[in-house]
Amino acid sequence: MSSALSAALEVLPAGRVLPVVRAPAEVLSTPSPHVDPTDPAVLQLAADLVATMRVSPGCVGLAAPQVGVAAHVFCVDVTEHPKTRTQHGTFVLCNAVVVEASRNERAREGCMSVPDLTGDVKRASRLTVRGALPGSGEEVTVTTDAFEARALQHEIDHCEGFLFVDRVAGAHAIHARKTYL
């Protein structure tokens, strides 16, 4: 499965860096429709998401609604994050759904679309997700844990019209983002 994820990246065209939209943009609170993963426009979108993620410091995932596109597509790469245990490198999924989730844990999250805040969000720390690869449309299953599981849930939420601030237990769990010099 990991080889299928990395092989899918090899077929991506050159990506463009797109501007990231911020809350309260309507596209961020509206469920995105599923896509045809074999559509050339979806393949280009996948490349654009990866390109935008790679130039954004600290970014470990990016969903199509965050670049203003209502489409159920996102990319993830937690390779360099210190809280990562299991990781699958850079990959893009279309129409992803959670098929199994367990071991809920609370942890701090941030988001490029809500740049001034972070929040304490309870999410599964063990996760299995099924989705399609852009280009081939091959259905894959990703089983992961820890930080990559959190990142996948965060990006799936974006595709379903939710931000991390919609998942916090209350105002006491939202914090001003700290800036480190």
Beta strands, then each sheet from edge to edge (+ up, - down):
strand 1: 61-63
strand 2: 73-76
strand 3: 91-111
strand 4: 114-132
strand 5: 139-145
strand 6: 174-176
sheet 1: 1+ 2- 3+ 4- 5+
sheet 2: 1+ 2- 3+ 4- 6+
end
